[in-house]
Amino acid sequence: MTTTQRRRPELAAFLRSRRARVTPRDVGMPPGLRRRTPGLRREEVAQLSGVGVTWYTWLEQGRPINASAQVLDAVARTLRLDAPEREHLYHLAEVPYAAAPEALTRAVGPEIQGILDALVPRPAVVYNSRYDILAANSVYRCLFLAGSSPAGSLPNALWELFAVPEEDCPLMFRDTELPVMVATLRAAYGVHAGEPAWEGFIRGLSAASPLFAQLWESGDVAEPGRRVKGFRHAELGELHMTSLSLSINGMPECRIVIYTPEDEDTARRTALLASGTTENPAP
């Protein structure tokens, strides 16, 4: 049995179960008499969704028909699907899923902050897909935050790297590392193209940094992943760390990034930073 053949019965069962839980009263329709259907009828779902009765019937029967994102969204609204159910519907119908516009997470709970704090002396941070810094531990803040992000907005890793003079940038090997970060941003941008918040972010950073504007125009795309990076600190000197990205359930487009020392010297220096004693870090 192919993947499509397996998903179609699942799609049919899922739609029937969601239809059964929505009552006429939920959608502003009179209940009527002699209803044998526990929820909405198929023709009522079709009418409320603006699609043909035959088409919807075939969809609910799991027949091999094509569905557009617009039609699935209409059906999802009629059936009052929440965000995880909507995503599930897309996957079963084999339609590429996109999160709702402007859906970027902008805050984390205390349990996530507790995890970051427990990782000290390793720097750790939570980014959304725009590199907004949603939470960080003390070591990350000491190493990487210089206060270069625009006032009134979330601190942002790209602003911290691009909107400072090159000699003040904490990231070493800018020529190879910054293009990767911009390419990762562009991969995420594809879902949010045209959204005012994203377009304003791109315009603002392009105006503040000709280098960012140049890299953005290259059109390169990349996915987040493990990388070995070098950083410089005014008191600790050079630090070499491996970055590891971990997704977070329930927080779409967010990831925890943990920086692990690549060598014993880097581990010793970051431990000094965590303890608040950075004088004379050399052995």
N, C-alpha and C positions, 0 to 999 in steps of 0.2 A: 504494500500500500504506500503510495507517494505521500509526501507531506501535505499537498493540497487535498488529496482524498481523505486524509485524517482530519484536517482542519475544518472541512465543510460540515461534517456532522456535529463537530464541536460548536461551530458558528450557529447552526440551526438550533441546537439545544440552548445555547446561551441567549439567543434572541427570544425564544419562547419563554424562558424563565424570567427574563427582564420584562417582557410584555405582561406576564401574569401578575406581576406585583404592582403595576400601575393601574389605578382605578379611573373610571371616567371622571369622577369628581376631582382627581389630581390634576387633570388637564382641562377642567372647566366644561366638561360635557355632562348632559343629563344622564343618570344611570339607566333609564329605560326599564322596560319590563321584560321578564322571561329571559334574562341573561344567563346563559350557561357557561360563559367564559369567565374565569375568575378575575381577569384584568381586562385590558383593551382587546378588541377584535383586530384581526390583521388589517381589515379595510380601514379601521379607525387610525391605526398607526400609519398606514400609507397616506391617508388624507391629511393627518396632522403634519406629516413629514414632507408633503408635497411631491410624493412619488406615486407611480402607478400601483394599483392593487396587485396586478399580476407580477410585476417586478418584485415587490416586497414579498409576496408569497413565495416566489422562487428563491429569494435570498434566504428566507426563513426555512425553506426546505433543503437548503444546502446545495442548490443547483450551481453549476459552474458559470456564474454570471459575473461580469465586472462591476465593481462599485467604485465611485469616485470619493475623494475625501469630503467633498461638499455634501454628497448624499449621506454618507456615514455620519457626518456631523448632525445633519437634520434628524436622522433616526436616533442618534444618541440623545439629542435634546428632547425628543418626544418620549423616549423611554427613561429619561431623567437619570442618565448614567453619570457617575462621578468620574474623576480623572483616571483612576486605575481601570475602571470598567471601559471607558472610552478607548484607552490604549489597548486593552485586551480585544475589543471589537476590531480595531484596526489590524492587529496581528492575525486574528482568525480570518479576516477578509483579505489578507495579504496585500494591504495598502500601506505604503510608507507612513509611519506615524510622526507627527510633529506636535510638540507641546503647545499649549495655548500661548498666544502672544503675550509678551511682557511677564512670563511666568517665572522669571529668575528668582530663586530664593535670596532673601536679603538679611536673614538672621538665622542663628542657630540656638538650640536649647542648651541648658546648663550641662546636660550629660555629654554633649559633644565638646564643650569647653573643658570639662573634666578630663576627657581623654587626651586633649591637647596638652593640658597641664601635666598629666601623668607621664608624658613622653619626654619632659625635661630631663637631661640637658639637650636632647635632640630638638632642633627647631621643627615646628609643625604648624600648619596653617590650613584653613578651609577656604578654598576658592570656589566661586561659581564660574560659569563658562566665560565670563567677561573679565576674569581675574580680579573681581572685587574681593577684598579680604573680609570675609564674614566673621572670622575668629582666628586667633593666633595665640601661641604661648609666649612667655616672656622672652625666651631666647630668640625666637623668630623676630619679635618686635625690636629687640636690641640690634640684631644683625642687619635687618633689611628695611626697616621703616624709617624714612628720613623726613616725613611730613611733606612730600611733594605733591600729594593728591589734591585735587581741587577742594576748596572749603565747602562744607555743606554736603559733601557726598561721602560714600563709603571709601575708605582707603583702597587703592588699587595698585596691584603689583606692577602693571605696565607703566602707569604714571610714575611710580617710584623709580623705575629704571630708565625711562626715556626723557622725563622732564627734569633731569639734573645734568650738570656738566659731566662729561665723560670721566673726568678724574674723580668725581664724587660717586660714581655708580658702583654699588657693591659687587656687581657681577663681573667676573673676569671673562675673557674670551667673548667679548660682545659680538664680534663679527660672526661667530658661529651660533651663539646661544640666543641672541635676540631674534634672528630670523625664524628660529623654531617656535618661539613663543608667539610671534605674530601669525605664523602659519597655523598654530593651534587655535588662536583667536578666530581666524578666518573660517576654519572648519566649523566652529560653533556659530558663527555669524550667519551661515547659510540657513539656519532655522529661523533666525530673527531678522533677516534682511527686510528693511522698510519700517521696522519698529522705531518710533521716535527716540526712545532711550538709547538704543544701539546706534542709530545714525548720528545722534548728538555726541555720543562717546567717541565715535570714529572721527568725526569732524574736529572735536576739541583736541584730541590727542595728536591728530595730523597737523593742526595749527601750532601746537606747542612743540612738536618734534618733527623736523624735516626728515630725520632718519626713519621714524615710524611711518610717515607718509610714503616714503620711498619703498619700504618693505611691504606696506599694505598694497601698494599698486602692483607688486610682483605677482599677486594672485596665488601664491603657494599655500597649500593646506597640509596640516599634519594633525595627528591625534596625540593626546597627552600620554606620557610613558616614562619609563625609567631612564634617567640620564645622570652622568657624572658631571658635576659643575664645580667651578672654582669661584670663591668669593674672597673679597678683601675687607679687612676691618682695621680701623685706625690704630687700635691697640693690640689686637690679636694677630695681625698679619694675614697671610694667605691661609684659606681654609678650603679643603677639598671634600665634597660631600656627594653622595648619591641621592637623587630625589626619587621617591616612590609615590605614585598616585593611587588612592583607594577610593572607590565610589561609596556613596552613603545611601542606604535604603531610605526612601521617603523624602529625599532631597534631590529632585531631578537636576541634572547638569551641575552638580556640586561634587567636589572631591576633597579628601584630606591629602595633603602632600607632606610627607615626612622626609627630612634631610638627615641621612645617616653618615657620620664621619667615615672617610675612606681610609684613614690611617690613624695611628695612635697619637701622633702629634696634634692632628685636628681634633680628635676626641678630647685630649687634655685641655686644649685651648677653649673649646666650647664649654667644657665643664667649669673652667675658671669664670667664663662669662655668666653661667647659670648661678654660680655662687656669689657673683658680684665682686670678684677680685681679679681684675684684668691687668694689674701692674706687673711688669717684668715677666711676661708669659714665656720667654725663651727658657730652654733647659739650662 
